[in-house]
Amino acid sequence: MKNKFIIASFAAVSILTLGSCSLSHTTAKAPAVRPTDREQIQKDTTAKTYTPEELAKGVVRGDWAIEKVGNRDAVGEDAPFLKFVPEEKRVYGNNGCNALNAEYTYSPKDSTIRFSQAITTLRACSKQGITDIEINQALNATRFYSWEQKDSQYYLYFYDSSHRNVMTLMHQNFQFLNGTWGVTAINENPVNVPDMKIVIDVDEGKLHGNTGCNIMNGNFTTDMGTANSISFQKIITTRMACPDDSHETEFVVALEDAAYARPISPTKVLLLDNSGKVVLELQRTSDK
């Protein structure tokens, strides 16, 4: 349920007054402060996650997938998204075809938000099914916003001057993964290895821990457009010889197979592979 009170306080977010389709053909030079393609933007800044209280204060940053334009699913040659950088009062992203960036202003008093004319790249866009023009038009029409939380995701809604919803965005929230976790099952088989632990730092996209035998480090990434999507990568371990019953290999392989994280409770999380099979059961622990 959209919270009208939160609408006002969330105004600090960002509202876009992007030009319509013609913006894609502007000749203005983009600021050099950040790269504008999605992969580089994701590497360049940390996509932090937030509590509702922080969002209510207008602290919004990171990647927001553009899910809908009006009632239509957002479809692009590239995945449409916006990245808010509040320190710069600037938004970066992609309209499904061209990279864009723009400044934004807002007024918490009346829940309004506007964007300056967007600067975009000049790539020629396909005309079949993508919503780049509609995205530009929706951003240009945006005047108000609201937000809500559903499970572990946040949703941001933009409205035009008639309070008609013109865009819906989703922000992944993986704060539930922060902290130290013990492993209670691998591939649905219970394990009892007290030293097998994983420590996850969501804001840094890092993990470290112990396989029960060796020290482990690695990274993880998320797909901003797919709820609870996660991928553990570049997992490395020390090379101490381990007993046969250490479960080290199964643990590392299960981490690499994990594609989704599902919170069951504040103290329990399941990691699932692409088929939906549970590959790891994690239990929160106070150990460091």
LINDADA-V454844 format. One record per residue. N is the residue number from 1. RES is the residue in one small letter. SS is DSSP state (alpha for helix, beta for strand, coil for the rest). OMEGA is omega in whole degrees, 0 to 359 (NA if undefined). NEAR is the number of other C-alpha atoms within 10 Angstrom. Layout:
# LINDADA-V454844
n=N res=RES ss=SS omega=OMEGA near=NEAR
n=N res=RES ss=SS omega=OMEGA near=NEAR
This chain:
# LINDADA-V454844
n=1 res=m ss=coil omega=183 near=7
n=2 res=k ss=coil omega=185 near=13
n=3 res=n ss=coil omega=184 near=11
n=4 res=k ss=alpha omega=179 near=14
n=5 res=f ss=alpha omega=182 near=11
n=6 res=i ss=alpha omega=178 near=21
n=7 res=i ss=alpha omega=185 near=25
n=8 res=a ss=alpha omega=185 near=22
n=9 res=s ss=alpha omega=182 near=22
n=10 res=f ss=alpha omega=185 near=29
n=11 res=a ss=coil omega=181 near=28
n=12 res=a ss=coil omega=182 near=24
n=13 res=v ss=coil omega=188 near=28
n=14 res=s ss=coil omega=177 near=29
n=15 res=i ss=coil omega=193 near=29
n=16 res=l ss=coil omega=169 near=27
n=17 res=t ss=coil omega=180 near=24
n=18 res=l ss=coil omega=175 near=28
n=19 res=g ss=coil omega=180 near=24
n=20 res=s ss=coil omega=185 near=19
n=21 res=c ss=alpha omega=183 near=15
n=22 res=s ss=alpha omega=179 near=12
n=23 res=l ss=alpha omega=181 near=22
n=24 res=s ss=alpha omega=184 near=24
n=25 res=h ss=alpha omega=178 near=14
n=26 res=t ss=coil omega=180 near=15
n=27 res=t ss=coil omega=180 near=11
n=28 res=a ss=coil omega=181 near=11
n=29 res=k ss=coil omega=179 near=9
n=30 res=a ss=coil omega=177 near=16
n=31 res=p ss=coil omega=184 near=11
n=32 res=a ss=coil omega=186 near=7
n=33 res=v ss=coil omega=180 near=7
n=34 res=r ss=coil omega=170 near=13
n=35 res=p ss=coil omega=186 near=19
n=36 res=t ss=coil omega=176 near=21
n=37 res=d ss=coil omega=190 near=16
n=38 res=r ss=alpha omega=184 near=20
n=39 res=e ss=alpha omega=181 near=9
n=40 res=q ss=alpha omega=177 near=11
n=41 res=i ss=alpha omega=181 near=18
n=42 res=q ss=alpha omega=179 near=18
n=43 res=k ss=alpha omega=190 near=10
n=44 res=d ss=alpha omega=181 near=11
n=45 res=t ss=coil omega=180 near=15
n=46 res=t ss=coil omega=179 near=15
n=47 res=a ss=coil omega=182 near=26
n=48 res=k ss=coil omega=175 near=18
n=49 res=t ss=coil omega=192 near=21
n=50 res=y ss=coil omega=173 near=20
n=51 res=t ss=coil omega=176 near=12
n=52 res=p ss=alpha omega=180 near=15
n=53 res=e ss=alpha omega=179 near=12
n=54 res=e ss=alpha omega=178 near=13
n=55 res=l ss=alpha omega=181 near=22
n=56 res=a ss=alpha omega=178 near=21
n=57 res=k ss=coil omega=179 near=16
n=58 res=g ss=coil omega=179 near=21
n=59 res=v ss=coil omega=183 near=21
n=60 res=v ss=coil omega=178 near=23
n=61 res=r ss=coil omega=173 near=25
n=62 res=g ss=beta omega=190 near=22
n=63 res=d ss=beta omega=175 near=29
n=64 res=w ss=beta omega=177 near=24
n=65 res=a ss=beta omega=174 near=24
n=66 res=i ss=beta omega=185 near=27
n=67 res=e ss=beta omega=183 near=22
n=68 res=k ss=beta omega=169 near=20
n=69 res=v ss=beta omega=191 near=23
n=70 res=g ss=coil omega=177 near=18
n=71 res=n ss=coil omega=185 near=11
n=72 res=r ss=beta omega=176 near=13
n=73 res=d ss=beta omega=178 near=14
n=74 res=a ss=coil omega=182 near=25
n=75 res=v ss=coil omega=180 near=21
n=76 res=g ss=coil omega=170 near=19
n=77 res=e ss=coil omega=170 near=16
n=78 res=d ss=coil omega=180 near=16
n=79 res=a ss=coil omega=181 near=18
n=80 res=p ss=coil omega=180 near=27
n=81 res=f ss=beta omega=173 near=24
n=82 res=l ss=beta omega=175 near=23
n=83 res=k ss=beta omega=181 near=23
n=84 res=f ss=beta omega=177 near=24
n=85 res=v ss=beta omega=188 near=20
n=86 res=p ss=coil omega=179 near=18
n=87 res=e ss=coil omega=180 near=8
n=88 res=e ss=coil omega=189 near=10
n=89 res=k ss=coil omega=184 near=17
n=90 res=r ss=beta omega=177 near=19
n=91 res=v ss=beta omega=177 near=24
n=92 res=y ss=beta omega=177 near=25
n=93 res=g ss=beta omega=182 near=27
n=94 res=n ss=beta omega=181 near=25
n=95 res=n ss=coil omega=182 near=27
n=96 res=g ss=coil omega=179 near=23
n=97 res=c ss=coil omega=182 near=24
n=98 res=n ss=coil omega=173 near=24
n=99 res=a ss=beta omega=182 near=24
n=100 res=l ss=beta omega=167 near=26
n=101 res=n ss=beta omega=183 near=26
n=102 res=a ss=beta omega=171 near=24
n=103 res=e ss=beta omega=176 near=23
n=104 res=y ss=beta omega=174 near=24
n=105 res=t ss=beta omega=181 near=18
n=106 res=y ss=beta omega=176 near=22
n=107 res=s ss=beta omega=180 near=18
n=108 res=p ss=coil omega=184 near=18
n=109 res=k ss=coil omega=184 near=10
n=110 res=d ss=coil omega=175 near=13
n=111 res=s ss=coil omega=178 near=22
n=112 res=t ss=beta omega=178 near=26
n=113 res=i ss=beta omega=181 near=24
n=114 res=r ss=beta omega=177 near=22
n=115 res=f ss=beta omega=173 near=25
n=116 res=s ss=coil omega=177 near=18
n=117 res=q ss=coil omega=183 near=20
n=118 res=a ss=coil omega=171 near=27
n=119 res=i ss=beta omega=184 near=24
n=120 res=t ss=beta omega=170 near=28
n=121 res=t ss=coil omega=190 near=22
n=122 res=l ss=coil omega=181 near=15
n=123 res=r ss=coil omega=175 near=11
n=124 res=a ss=coil omega=188 near=10
n=125 res=c ss=coil omega=173 near=15
n=126 res=s ss=coil omega=179 near=13
n=127 res=k ss=coil omega=186 near=9
n=128 res=q ss=coil omega=168 near=9
n=129 res=g ss=coil omega=183 near=10
n=130 res=i ss=coil omega=189 near=20
n=131 res=t ss=coil omega=182 near=23
n=132 res=d ss=alpha omega=180 near=27
n=133 res=i ss=alpha omega=180 near=19
n=134 res=e ss=alpha omega=178 near=19
n=135 res=i ss=alpha omega=177 near=27
n=136 res=n ss=alpha omega=181 near=24
n=137 res=q ss=alpha omega=180 near=20
n=138 res=a ss=alpha omega=178 near=24
n=139 res=l ss=alpha omega=179 near=26
n=140 res=n ss=alpha omega=183 near=23
n=141 res=a ss=alpha omega=186 near=25
n=142 res=t ss=coil omega=178 near=27
n=143 res=r ss=coil omega=183 near=24
n=144 res=f ss=beta omega=178 near=28
n=145 res=y ss=beta omega=170 near=28
n=146 res=s ss=beta omega=177 near=24
n=147 res=w ss=beta omega=175 near=24
n=148 res=e ss=beta omega=177 near=19
n=149 res=q ss=beta omega=175 near=17
n=150 res=k ss=beta omega=184 near=9
n=151 res=d ss=coil omega=183 near=11
n=152 res=s ss=coil omega=179 near=15
n=153 res=q ss=beta omega=172 near=15
n=154 res=y ss=beta omega=178 near=20
n=155 res=y ss=beta omega=180 near=19
n=156 res=l ss=beta omega=184 near=22
n=157 res=y ss=beta omega=175 near=21
n=158 res=f ss=beta omega=181 near=27
n=159 res=y ss=beta omega=176 near=23
n=160 res=d ss=coil omega=184 near=18
n=161 res=s ss=coil omega=177 near=11
n=162 res=s ss=coil omega=181 near=10
n=163 res=h ss=coil omega=174 near=12
n=164 res=r ss=coil omega=181 near=15
n=165 res=n ss=beta omega=181 near=20
n=166 res=v ss=beta omega=180 near=24
n=167 res=m ss=beta omega=176 near=26
n=168 res=t ss=beta omega=180 near=24
n=169 res=l ss=beta omega=179 near=22
n=170 res=m ss=beta omega=177 near=26
n=171 res=h ss=beta omega=178 near=29
n=172 res=q ss=beta omega=176 near=25
n=173 res=n ss=coil omega=181 near=21
n=174 res=f ss=coil omega=179 near=22
n=175 res=q ss=alpha omega=180 near=16
n=176 res=f ss=alpha omega=181 near=18
n=177 res=l ss=alpha omega=182 near=21
n=178 res=n ss=coil omega=173 near=14
n=179 res=g ss=beta omega=185 near=17
n=180 res=t ss=beta omega=184 near=20
n=181 res=w ss=beta omega=169 near=24
n=182 res=g ss=beta omega=181 near=23
n=183 res=v ss=beta omega=182 near=24
n=184 res=t ss=beta omega=178 near=19
n=185 res=a ss=beta omega=176 near=19
n=186 res=i ss=beta omega=182 near=21
n=187 res=n ss=coil omega=177 near=17
n=188 res=e ss=coil omega=175 near=12
n=189 res=n ss=beta omega=182 near=10
n=190 res=p ss=beta omega=175 near=12
n=191 res=v ss=coil omega=178 near=16
n=192 res=n ss=coil omega=178 near=13
n=193 res=v ss=coil omega=188 near=18
n=194 res=p ss=coil omega=183 near=12
n=195 res=d ss=coil omega=181 near=15
n=196 res=m ss=beta omega=184 near=22
n=197 res=k ss=beta omega=177 near=25
n=198 res=i ss=beta omega=178 near=22
n=199 res=v ss=beta omega=186 near=22
n=200 res=i ss=beta omega=175 near=22
n=201 res=d ss=beta omega=186 near=17
n=202 res=v ss=coil omega=184 near=22
n=203 res=d ss=coil omega=181 near=14
n=204 res=e ss=coil omega=183 near=14
n=205 res=g ss=coil omega=184 near=16
n=206 res=k ss=beta omega=172 near=16
n=207 res=l ss=beta omega=170 near=21
n=208 res=h ss=beta omega=182 near=19
n=209 res=g ss=beta omega=183 near=21
n=210 res=n ss=beta omega=180 near=19
n=211 res=t ss=beta omega=189 near=26
n=212 res=g ss=coil omega=181 near=21
n=213 res=c ss=coil omega=183 near=19
n=214 res=n ss=coil omega=174 near=18
n=215 res=i ss=beta omega=186 near=17
n=216 res=m ss=beta omega=174 near=20
n=217 res=n ss=beta omega=179 near=18
n=218 res=g ss=beta omega=179 near=16
n=219 res=n ss=beta omega=169 near=18
n=220 res=f ss=beta omega=177 near=18
n=221 res=t ss=beta omega=178 near=16
n=222 res=t ss=coil omega=174 near=18
n=223 res=d ss=coil omega=187 near=15
n=224 res=m ss=coil omega=184 near=22
n=225 res=g ss=coil omega=182 near=19
n=226 res=t ss=coil omega=185 near=14
n=227 res=a ss=coil omega=175 near=18
n=228 res=n ss=coil omega=180 near=20
n=229 res=s ss=beta omega=182 near=21
n=230 res=i ss=coil omega=179 near=20
n=231 res=s ss=beta omega=177 near=17
n=232 res=f ss=beta omega=188 near=20
n=233 res=q ss=beta omega=174 near=16
n=234 res=k ss=beta omega=179 near=10
n=235 res=i ss=beta omega=179 near=16
n=236 res=i ss=beta omega=180 near=14
n=237 res=t ss=beta omega=168 near=18
n=238 res=t ss=coil omega=191 near=12
n=239 res=r ss=coil omega=176 near=10
n=240 res=m ss=coil omega=178 near=9
n=241 res=a ss=coil omega=186 near=8
n=242 res=c ss=coil omega=175 near=14
n=243 res=p ss=coil omega=184 near=10
n=244 res=d ss=alpha omega=184 near=8
n=245 res=d ss=alpha omega=183 near=9
n=246 res=s ss=alpha omega=182 near=18
n=247 res=h ss=coil omega=184 near=18
n=248 res=e ss=alpha omega=183 near=20
n=249 res=t ss=alpha omega=179 near=11
n=250 res=e ss=alpha omega=181 near=15
n=251 res=f ss=alpha omega=182 near=20
n=252 res=v ss=alpha omega=179 near=17
n=253 res=v ss=alpha omega=179 near=13
n=254 res=a ss=alpha omega=176 near=20
n=255 res=l ss=alpha omega=181 near=19
n=256 res=e ss=alpha omega=179 near=17
n=257 res=d ss=alpha omega=185 near=19
n=258 res=a ss=coil omega=180 near=23
n=259 res=a ss=coil omega=181 near=23
n=260 res=y ss=beta omega=175 near=23
n=261 res=a ss=beta omega=183 near=21
n=262 res=r ss=beta omega=177 near=20
n=263 res=p ss=beta omega=177 near=17
n=264 res=i ss=beta omega=177 near=11
n=265 res=s ss=beta omega=177 near=11
n=266 res=p ss=coil omega=183 near=10
n=267 res=t ss=coil omega=181 near=13
n=268 res=k ss=beta omega=179 near=18
n=269 res=v ss=beta omega=174 near=20
n=270 res=l ss=beta omega=171 near=19
n=271 res=l ss=beta omega=185 near=25
n=272 res=l ss=beta omega=175 near=23
n=273 res=d ss=coil omega=184 near=21
n=274 res=n ss=coil omega=180 near=11
n=275 res=s ss=coil omega=182 near=9
n=276 res=g ss=coil omega=178 near=11
n=277 res=k ss=coil omega=177 near=16
n=278 res=v ss=beta omega=181 near=21
n=279 res=v ss=beta omega=177 near=24
n=280 res=l ss=beta omega=170 near=26
n=281 res=e ss=beta omega=183 near=23
n=282 res=l ss=beta omega=178 near=22
n=283 res=q ss=beta omega=181 near=18
n=284 res=r ss=beta omega=178 near=20
n=285 res=t ss=beta omega=179 near=16
n=286 res=s ss=coil omega=180 near=8
n=287 res=d ss=coil omega=177 near=10
n=288 res=k ss=coil omega=NA near=10
